[in-house]
């Protein structure tokens, strides 16, 4: 029997891409666009000046590739720190076994597993479509992968439920300010105009990924060995078995009450300082008395859960952490720094609630960071790819060359090429905001020349930016998610590329109507 081909280790794949990018700096002519600063929705953005491309002195990269890796770690320092802190914080939480306790209690009451999958995916897809949930999914993976295993599925099902659902929503973004908002602003379109068609697109894409996930999950449940991660998931299955056999000590200690009182004081202080929260949604601003309400609910929940068990209190802390995450992102523009601090606080409170000493909490944090260290390293290595192309002065050359391929094509052909360009660029520039700033100043005016709607151009950017995020090794979020789920990138790549190809083709079909229809604004 012929041995199956083994996909190289993730480090090898990323290293090969780095090498190819280094070779490109020797082969391609160096060039740059002129840049200018524009203000979009009150935020300054550095954008390309259309027609300003010019060649510059070449800067081929050789041994500098190794130095670029260091620069990649600097570029991705925030995400790397975020991944490590999330790993450490959840290890503290997991050491209490509160999540295992919560999953067991939940599954005793809810027996329709398909309904759990559907509800979870709709929520995360909506989060991706409305406020661009991405980095935040890393934290949720550590909750939903064990849940998927407990329901008889695999770790891939857990990733589909959270990360893929969020990124499908991200691809069919309706009100995402970080992609649609920036792209339309740079294109001179009314903010979030054309949302009706994007809403229809979001519904179609979400229904398709839910249907596929239900089919896949049911298939794995019937025959677990069909899962590509069957052997890898032994870690999660062993943990689930240990949870099922262990007795939970539910006595509430004095330290749990102390942790509650201190955290309640902090939350009440925040509520006093920020009594009203403003949320921008669909181009409109809504103001709520948000934090005071959350503070009151936290105090009530804390007292009730602590009287019952510290395990319920820790689950309550987790639930309110998620609430604060949503409020912080939507109302206060939180990013990795603030989110990291939030989850670190959650971990410390959880450790104190279970009666652990400061040293015990520190040890658990370090153990969790160790477990996810590989993912953090890959994030840094992938950041080096962008650094090589930038230092070699060929990033703009690649963009210029791709843009020239649109000349002399029909409207349908042009929007297809735009989609392809955004897809290719996403392999090198995973940041949707950065890609919008680089490409929209070129593509939007070009669409006017051939009579193509700028809304179609934005949609091409939207799809090209969204889908390939789920497979490109330069995506820090993908690497963080796979690290948290303990799925090697090479396993994910081998399994997911066919599914991704189908969604990319569906995206192309959904893009075509924008060539011939008028998309309305608010």
LOMIVO-62505 format. One record per residue (C-alpha): x, y, z. Coordinates in steps of 0.25 Angstrom, whole numbers. Example, Ala and Ser with C-alpha at 12.3 -4.5 7.8 and 13.67 -1.06 7.14 Angstrom:
BEGIN
+-------+-------+-------+
|     x |     y |     z |
+-------+-------+-------+
|    49 |   -18 |    31 |
|    55 |    -4 |    29 |
+-------+-------+-------+
% end
This chain:
BEGIN
+-------+-------+-------+
|     x |     y |     z |
+-------+-------+-------+
|     0 |     0 |     0 |
|     5 |    14 |    -4 |
|     8 |    22 |     8 |
|     0 |    35 |    10 |
|     7 |    48 |     7 |
|    10 |    55 |    20 |
|     8 |    70 |    20 |
|    20 |    78 |    25 |
|    20 |    84 |    39 |
|    14 |    98 |    40 |
|    27 |   104 |    43 |
|    32 |    98 |    30 |
|    20 |   104 |    22 |
|    22 |   118 |    27 |
|    37 |   117 |    25 |
|    35 |   113 |    11 |
|    26 |   125 |     8 |
|    36 |   134 |    15 |
|    47 |   128 |     5 |
|    38 |   130 |    -7 |
|    35 |   145 |    -3 |
|    50 |   147 |    -1 |
|    52 |   142 |   -15 |
|    42 |   151 |   -21 |
|    50 |   163 |   -15 |
|    61 |   159 |   -25 |
|    52 |   156 |   -37 |
|    41 |   167 |   -36 |
|    45 |   182 |   -39 |
|    44 |   190 |   -26 |
|    34 |   201 |   -26 |
|    25 |   209 |   -18 |
|    12 |   218 |   -18 |
|    12 |   231 |   -12 |
|     3 |   232 |     0 |
|    -6 |   243 |     6 |
|   -14 |   244 |    19 |
|   -29 |   245 |    18 |
|   -40 |   245 |    29 |
|   -51 |   234 |    29 |
|   -62 |   235 |    40 |
|   -52 |   244 |    48 |
|   -41 |   234 |    47 |
|   -28 |   237 |    39 |
|   -24 |   227 |    29 |
|   -11 |   226 |    21 |
|   -16 |   223 |     6 |
|   -10 |   221 |    -7 |
|   -10 |   232 |   -17 |
|   -16 |   226 |   -30 |
|    -6 |   227 |   -42 |
|     6 |   230 |   -34 |
|    13 |   217 |   -35 |
|    28 |   218 |   -38 |
|    40 |   210 |   -38 |
|    51 |   212 |   -27 |
|    64 |   206 |   -24 |
|    63 |   191 |   -21 |
|    65 |   185 |    -8 |
|    67 |   170 |    -9 |
|    66 |   162 |     3 |
|    75 |   150 |     7 |
|    80 |   149 |    21 |
|    71 |   160 |    24 |
|    60 |   150 |    24 |
|    64 |   145 |    38 |
|    64 |   159 |    43 |
|    50 |   161 |    37 |
|    45 |   149 |    46 |
|    49 |   158 |    58 |
|    41 |   170 |    52 |
|    30 |   160 |    49 |
|    29 |   158 |    64 |
|    29 |   173 |    67 |
|    18 |   175 |    57 |
|     9 |   164 |    63 |
|    14 |   167 |    77 |
|     0 |   171 |    82 |
|    -7 |   158 |    76 |
|     5 |   149 |    82 |
|     3 |   155 |    95 |
|   -12 |   153 |    94 |
|   -11 |   139 |    90 |
|    -2 |   136 |   102 |
|   -10 |   143 |   112 |
|   -23 |   136 |   107 |
|   -16 |   123 |   108 |
|   -11 |   126 |   122 |
|   -24 |   132 |   127 |
|   -33 |   120 |   122 |
|   -23 |   110 |   128 |
|   -26 |   117 |   142 |
|   -41 |   116 |   139 |
|   -40 |   102 |   134 |
|   -32 |    97 |   146 |
|   -45 |   100 |   154 |
|   -52 |    90 |   145 |
|   -64 |   101 |   145 |
|   -65 |   100 |   130 |
|   -66 |    85 |   130 |
|   -76 |    86 |   141 |
|   -84 |    96 |   133 |
|   -84 |    87 |   121 |
|   -89 |    75 |   128 |
|  -100 |    83 |   135 |
|  -104 |    89 |   122 |
|  -104 |    76 |   114 |
|  -113 |    70 |   124 |
|  -123 |    80 |   122 |
|  -122 |    82 |   107 |
|  -122 |    69 |    98 |
|  -124 |    75 |    84 |
|  -109 |    77 |    80 |
|  -113 |    81 |    66 |
|  -120 |    93 |    72 |
|  -108 |    97 |    81 |
|   -99 |    97 |    68 |
|  -110 |   105 |    60 |
|  -112 |   116 |    71 |
|   -97 |   117 |    74 |
|   -93 |   119 |    59 |
|  -104 |   129 |    57 |
|   -99 |   137 |    68 |
|   -85 |   137 |    64 |
|   -88 |   139 |    50 |
|   -96 |   151 |    54 |
|   -84 |   157 |    62 |
|   -75 |   155 |    50 |
|   -85 |   163 |    41 |
|   -88 |   174 |    51 |
|   -75 |   177 |    58 |
|   -65 |   169 |    51 |
|   -62 |   159 |    62 |
|   -49 |   152 |    59 |
|   -38 |   152 |    70 |
|   -49 |   150 |    81 |
|   -52 |   136 |    75 |
|   -39 |   131 |    81 |
|   -44 |   132 |    95 |
|   -57 |   125 |    91 |
|   -50 |   113 |    85 |
|   -46 |   109 |    98 |
|   -60 |   108 |   103 |
|   -67 |   102 |    90 |
|   -57 |    92 |    86 |
|   -59 |    84 |   100 |
|   -74 |    86 |    98 |
|   -73 |    80 |    84 |
|   -65 |    68 |    89 |
|   -75 |    66 |   100 |
|   -86 |    65 |    90 |
|   -79 |    54 |    83 |
|   -73 |    63 |    72 |
|   -59 |    67 |    69 |
|   -50 |    79 |    71 |
|   -52 |    83 |    56 |
|   -67 |    84 |    59 |
|   -64 |    94 |    71 |
|   -56 |   102 |    61 |
|   -67 |   102 |    51 |
|   -77 |   107 |    62 |
|   -69 |   119 |    66 |
|   -57 |   123 |    57 |
|   -63 |   119 |    44 |
|   -77 |   124 |    47 |
|   -71 |   138 |    51 |
|   -62 |   139 |    38 |
|   -74 |   135 |    29 |
|   -81 |   146 |    36 |
|   -69 |   155 |    34 |
|   -69 |   151 |    19 |
|   -84 |   155 |    18 |
|   -82 |   167 |    26 |
|   -94 |   176 |    28 |
|   -90 |   187 |    37 |
|   -75 |   183 |    40 |
|   -68 |   197 |    42 |
|   -54 |   191 |    41 |
|   -57 |   186 |    26 |
|   -69 |   191 |    20 |
|   -69 |   205 |    28 |
|   -54 |   208 |    24 |
|   -56 |   203 |     9 |
|   -68 |   211 |     7 |
|   -63 |   223 |    13 |
|   -50 |   222 |     4 |
|   -59 |   220 |    -8 |
|   -68 |   232 |    -5 |
|   -80 |   224 |    -2 |
|   -91 |   227 |     9 |
|   -87 |   219 |    21 |
|   -93 |   205 |    21 |
|  -101 |   208 |     8 |
|  -106 |   195 |     1 |
|  -108 |   188 |    14 |
|  -120 |   181 |     8 |
|  -113 |   172 |    -2 |
|  -102 |   170 |     8 |
|  -112 |   165 |    18 |
|  -117 |   155 |     8 |
|  -103 |   150 |     5 |
|  -101 |   149 |    20 |
|  -113 |   140 |    21 |
|  -109 |   131 |    10 |
|   -95 |   129 |    14 |
|   -99 |   126 |    29 |
|  -109 |   116 |    25 |
|   -99 |   109 |    16 |
|   -89 |   108 |    27 |
|   -99 |   103 |    37 |
|  -104 |    93 |    28 |
|   -90 |    88 |    25 |
|   -86 |    88 |    39 |
|   -98 |    80 |    43 |
|   -95 |    70 |    32 |
|   -81 |    68 |    36 |
|   -84 |    68 |    51 |
|   -94 |    57 |    49 |
|   -84 |    49 |    41 |
|   -73 |    50 |    51 |
|   -83 |    46 |    62 |
|   -87 |    33 |    55 |
|   -73 |    30 |    52 |
|   -62 |    38 |    60 |
|   -51 |    32 |    53 |
|   -55 |    39 |    40 |
|   -50 |    52 |    47 |
|   -37 |    57 |    42 |
|   -34 |    61 |    57 |
|   -38 |    48 |    63 |
|   -25 |    44 |    69 |
|   -21 |    59 |    72 |
|   -35 |    60 |    80 |
|   -30 |    49 |    90 |
|   -26 |    61 |    99 |
|   -40 |    67 |    99 |
|   -47 |    53 |   100 |
|   -37 |    49 |   112 |
|   -41 |    63 |   119 |
|   -56 |    60 |   117 |
|   -55 |    46 |   123 |
|   -47 |    52 |   135 |
|   -58 |    62 |   136 |
|   -69 |    52 |   136 |
|   -63 |    43 |   147 |
|   -58 |    54 |   156 |
|   -66 |    59 |   168 |
|   -67 |    74 |   168 |
|   -65 |    81 |   182 |
|   -75 |    92 |   182 |
|   -72 |    99 |   195 |
|   -70 |   114 |   194 |
|   -58 |   119 |   201 |
|   -56 |   133 |   208 |
|   -46 |   136 |   197 |
|   -57 |   135 |   187 |
|   -65 |   145 |   194 |
|   -53 |   154 |   195 |
|   -51 |   153 |   180 |
|   -66 |   156 |   177 |
|   -65 |   169 |   186 |
|   -53 |   174 |   180 |
|   -58 |   171 |   165 |
|   -71 |   177 |   169 |
|   -65 |   190 |   174 |
|   -57 |   191 |   161 |
|   -69 |   189 |   152 |
|   -77 |   199 |   160 |
|   -66 |   209 |   159 |
|   -66 |   208 |   144 |
|   -81 |   209 |   144 |
|   -80 |   222 |   152 |
|   -69 |   228 |   142 |
|   -76 |   223 |   130 |
|   -91 |   223 |   133 |
|   -95 |   224 |   118 |
|   -90 |   216 |   106 |
|   -91 |   220 |    92 |
|   -92 |   209 |    81 |
|   -91 |   212 |    66 |
|   -99 |   203 |    58 |
|  -103 |   204 |    43 |
|   -98 |   218 |    43 |
|  -107 |   222 |    55 |
|  -103 |   224 |    69 |
|  -110 |   219 |    81 |
|  -108 |   222 |    95 |
|  -111 |   213 |   107 |
|  -109 |   213 |   122 |
|  -101 |   200 |   120 |
|   -90 |   199 |   131 |
|   -99 |   202 |   143 |
|  -109 |   192 |   138 |
|   -98 |   181 |   137 |
|   -92 |   185 |   150 |
|  -105 |   183 |   157 |
|  -107 |   169 |   150 |
|   -93 |   165 |   153 |
|   -95 |   168 |   168 |
|  -109 |   161 |   169 |
|  -103 |   149 |   161 |
|   -90 |   148 |   169 |
|   -98 |   148 |   182 |
|  -108 |   137 |   177 |
|   -97 |   128 |   171 |
|   -87 |   129 |   183 |
|   -98 |   125 |   192 |
|  -100 |   112 |   183 |
|   -85 |   109 |   179 |
|   -72 |   116 |   175 |
|   -73 |   108 |   162 |
|   -86 |   115 |   158 |
|   -79 |   128 |   162 |
|   -68 |   125 |   153 |
|   -77 |   122 |   141 |
|   -84 |   135 |   145 |
|   -71 |   143 |   144 |
|   -69 |   136 |   130 |
|   -83 |   140 |   125 |
|   -81 |   155 |   130 |
|   -67 |   155 |   123 |
|   -73 |   152 |   110 |
|   -84 |   163 |   113 |
|   -73 |   173 |   116 |
|   -65 |   168 |   103 |
|   -77 |   172 |    94 |
|   -80 |   185 |   101 |
|   -65 |   189 |   101 |
|   -63 |   185 |    86 |
|   -76 |   192 |    82 |
|   -77 |   204 |    91 |
|   -62 |   207 |    94 |
|   -54 |   202 |    83 |
|   -47 |   191 |    90 |
|   -36 |   183 |    84 |
|   -26 |   173 |    88 |
|   -20 |   181 |    99 |
|   -33 |   184 |   106 |
|   -38 |   170 |   103 |
|   -26 |   163 |   108 |
|   -27 |   171 |   121 |
|   -42 |   167 |   123 |
|   -38 |   152 |   121 |
|   -26 |   153 |   130 |
|   -35 |   159 |   141 |
|   -45 |   148 |   139 |
|   -34 |   137 |   141 |
|   -29 |   144 |   154 |
|   -43 |   145 |   159 |
|   -46 |   130 |   156 |
|   -33 |   126 |   163 |
|   -36 |   134 |   175 |
|   -51 |   128 |   175 |
|   -46 |   114 |   176 |
|   -37 |   117 |   187 |
|   -23 |   116 |   180 |
|   -11 |   124 |   185 |
|    -5 |   135 |   177 |
|     7 |   125 |   174 |
|    -3 |   114 |   169 |
|   -10 |   124 |   160 |
|     4 |   129 |   154 |
|     8 |   114 |   152 |
|    -6 |   111 |   145 |
|    -4 |   124 |   136 |
|    10 |   120 |   132 |
|     5 |   105 |   128 |
|    -6 |   111 |   120 |
|     4 |   120 |   113 |
|    13 |   109 |   110 |
|     2 |   100 |   104 |
|    -1 |   111 |    94 |
|    13 |   116 |    91 |
|    14 |   109 |    78 |
|     2 |   117 |    72 |
|     9 |   130 |    77 |
|    22 |   126 |    70 |
|    15 |   124 |    57 |
|     8 |   137 |    58 |
|    21 |   144 |    59 |
|    27 |   136 |    48 |
|    16 |   139 |    39 |
|    17 |   154 |    42 |
|    31 |   153 |    36 |
|    25 |   150 |    22 |
|    19 |   164 |    21 |
|    32 |   170 |    27 |
|    40 |   163 |    15 |
|    31 |   168 |     4 |
|    31 |   182 |    11 |
|    46 |   183 |    13 |
|    49 |   178 |    -1 |
|    40 |   189 |    -7 |
|    31 |   179 |   -15 |
|    18 |   180 |    -8 |
|    14 |   192 |   -16 |
|    19 |   185 |   -29 |
|    10 |   173 |   -26 |
|    -2 |   182 |   -24 |
|     1 |   191 |   -37 |
|     3 |   178 |   -45 |
|   -10 |   172 |   -40 |
|   -17 |   185 |   -43 |
|   -12 |   186 |   -57 |
|   -19 |   172 |   -60 |
|   -32 |   179 |   -60 |
|   -30 |   187 |   -72 |
|   -38 |   184 |   -85 |
|   -48 |   175 |   -78 |
|   -63 |   175 |   -77 |
|   -70 |   179 |   -64 |
|   -73 |   165 |   -60 |
|   -59 |   161 |   -63 |
|   -53 |   173 |   -56 |
|   -61 |   171 |   -43 |
|   -56 |   156 |   -44 |
|   -42 |   161 |   -45 |
|   -44 |   171 |   -33 |
|   -49 |   159 |   -25 |
|   -37 |   151 |   -29 |
|   -27 |   162 |   -26 |
|   -33 |   164 |   -12 |
|   -32 |   149 |   -10 |
|   -18 |   148 |   -14 |
|   -14 |   161 |    -6 |
|   -21 |   155 |     7 |
|   -10 |   144 |     7 |
|     0 |   155 |    10 |
|    -8 |   166 |    16 |
|   -19 |   159 |    26 |
|   -23 |   173 |    32 |
|   -36 |   177 |    25 |
|   -34 |   191 |    29 |
|   -20 |   192 |    24 |
|   -24 |   185 |    11 |
|   -36 |   195 |     9 |
|   -26 |   207 |    11 |
|   -17 |   201 |     0 |
|   -26 |   196 |   -10 |
|   -39 |   204 |   -10 |
|   -33 |   218 |   -15 |
|   -28 |   210 |   -27 |
|   -40 |   201 |   -30 |
|   -51 |   211 |   -27 |
|   -47 |   221 |   -38 |
|   -44 |   210 |   -48 |
|   -58 |   205 |   -46 |
|   -64 |   219 |   -50 |
|   -56 |   218 |   -63 |
|   -62 |   205 |   -68 |
|   -76 |   209 |   -62 |
|   -76 |   199 |   -51 |
|   -83 |   202 |   -38 |
|   -74 |   205 |   -26 |
|   -83 |   197 |   -18 |
|   -79 |   185 |   -26 |
|   -64 |   189 |   -24 |
|   -66 |   189 |    -9 |
|   -73 |   175 |    -9 |
|   -61 |   170 |   -17 |
|   -52 |   175 |    -6 |
|   -62 |   169 |     5 |
|   -62 |   155 |    -1 |
|   -47 |   155 |    -4 |
|   -43 |   160 |    10 |
|   -52 |   150 |    17 |
|   -52 |   136 |    12 |
|   -37 |   134 |    11 |
|   -34 |   138 |    25 |
|   -39 |   124 |    29 |
|   -27 |   118 |    22 |
|   -15 |   128 |    20 |
|    -3 |   125 |    30 |
|    -1 |   140 |    31 |
|   -14 |   141 |    39 |
|   -10 |   143 |    53 |
|   -25 |   140 |    58 |
|   -25 |   127 |    50 |
|   -12 |   122 |    56 |
|   -17 |   126 |    70 |
|   -30 |   119 |    68 |
|   -23 |   106 |    63 |
|   -13 |   107 |    75 |
|   -25 |   108 |    85 |
|   -32 |    96 |    78 |
|   -19 |    88 |    77 |
|   -21 |    86 |    62 |
|    -8 |    86 |    54 |
|    -9 |    96 |    43 |
|    -5 |    86 |    33 |
|   -17 |    77 |    37 |
|   -26 |    89 |    36 |
|   -21 |    93 |    22 |
|   -22 |    79 |    16 |
|   -37 |    78 |    21 |
|   -42 |    92 |    19 |
|   -37 |    96 |     6 |
|   -48 |    89 |    -2 |
|   -59 |    95 |     7 |
|   -52 |   109 |     5 |
|   -52 |   107 |   -10 |
|   -67 |   105 |   -10 |
|   -70 |   117 |    -2 |
|   -61 |   125 |   -11 |
|   -68 |   121 |   -23 |
|   -81 |   124 |   -16 |
|   -76 |   138 |   -13 |
|   -73 |   140 |   -28 |
|   -87 |   136 |   -32 |
|   -93 |   146 |   -21 |
|   -84 |   157 |   -26 |
|   -89 |   156 |   -40 |
|  -103 |   163 |   -37 |
|   -96 |   175 |   -32 |
|   -91 |   178 |   -46 |
|  -105 |   180 |   -51 |
|  -113 |   185 |   -39 |
|  -114 |   198 |   -32 |
|  -111 |   196 |   -17 |
|  -119 |   206 |    -8 |
|  -114 |   213 |     4 |
|  -121 |   217 |    17 |
+-------+-------+-------+
% end
